[in-house]
Amino acid sequence: MEIEKVKYYLELWTEYMKHGGKGNLGYPKKSIGFYTGGSHSTDDLTDEMDIQHQIATNAAVNSLPDDLKDSVYAMHLGDKANMTAMAIAYNYQLALAELAKLLEKKHLI
């Protein structure tokens, strides 16, 4: 179960990294002229939480040892690693286990 949550957070992280680490890109969802200040829709709150989760996951991935971090980048972003496909797969499994511990410390799991 924890590994599935880690994979979910890695998918959010992947989208975050593909957009240059900026979270949601594009036009704002609301016009400044119509911004209500305090009221938010559920989608707005969900987007804000996703961004926070992406940032926390990014910090966790970057704190991994280099071989584990390289395997995560290879699996999710297609980066080239100086490892065989088997080594990437093995290190990726180790990275998932380590990320489960790190994300648990951040209270995401």
N, C-alpha and C positions, 0 to 999 in steps of 0.2 A: 504493500500500500504506500509506504513512504517513497519508494522508487517511482511510482506513478506520479506522485506529487512533485518530485524532483523533475521528472520529465515535463510536466505541465509548466513549471517555472522556467525550465530551459527553453520551452517553445516561446514563452513570453519574452525571454531574454534574446532569443534568436531574432524576433521581430524588432526588438529594441536595437540590437546591433546592426541589423540590416538598414535601419534608418539613421545610422550614425550616432547612436546613443542618445537620441533626442526624444524618445517616446513617441507620442502621436504627432504626426506631421500633417500638413495640409492647412486648409482654411479653418478658422475657429468655428466651433459648432454654434456659437451664439454671437449675435452682433453686439457691439459695445453699447449701441443705442437702446438695446432691449435687455441688457444684463440686469437681473433682478437683485444681485448682491448676495443675499443669504440663502435663497432657495436654489437647490440643485436637484437635478433629476437623478434617478438611480444610475443611469448610464454615466453621468458625469462622475459620480462617486466611484463607480466601478473602474472607470478609466484612470482616476487618480490613484486608486489602490494598485492597479496594474503597473503603473509607472513606478510606484514605490517598490513593488515586488521585483520589477525589472532591475532597478538600481541595486537592491539588496542581493539579487542573484548575480549581477555583474560583479559586485564586490566579492562574493563567495567564489565565483569562477576564477577571478584574478588572484585570489589568495591560495589557489591550488598549486602544488609543485608543478614545474614546467612541463613534465611529460604528461601529467593528467590534464593540465590546462590545454596543451596542444591537441590532445585527443578530443576534448570538448569542442574546440574551435574547428577541428577537422570534421567532426560528425555533424555539427550544426551549421557551420558557416562555409564549409567546403575548403577551408584553408589547407594548404599543403603542410604536412608534417614530415620530419625526417625519420619516419617509422614505417614499418610494413603495415599492411592492412590488418594483420593479426594482432600486432602490437597496439595499434590504434583501438581495436575492438576491446582488447584486454584492459588497456589503460582507461578506456571509457567506462567500463564496468566498475573499476576502482574509483574513478572520478564520481560516478553516481553515488556510490556508498559514502564517499567523503563529503559530497555536497549535501547528502541527507543529514549528516551530522552538523555541518555548518549552517544549513538553513533551519535546522531545529534550534540551534543557538539563537538565531534571529527570529524565532517564534513564527516561522512560516509553515512549519510542519508540526 
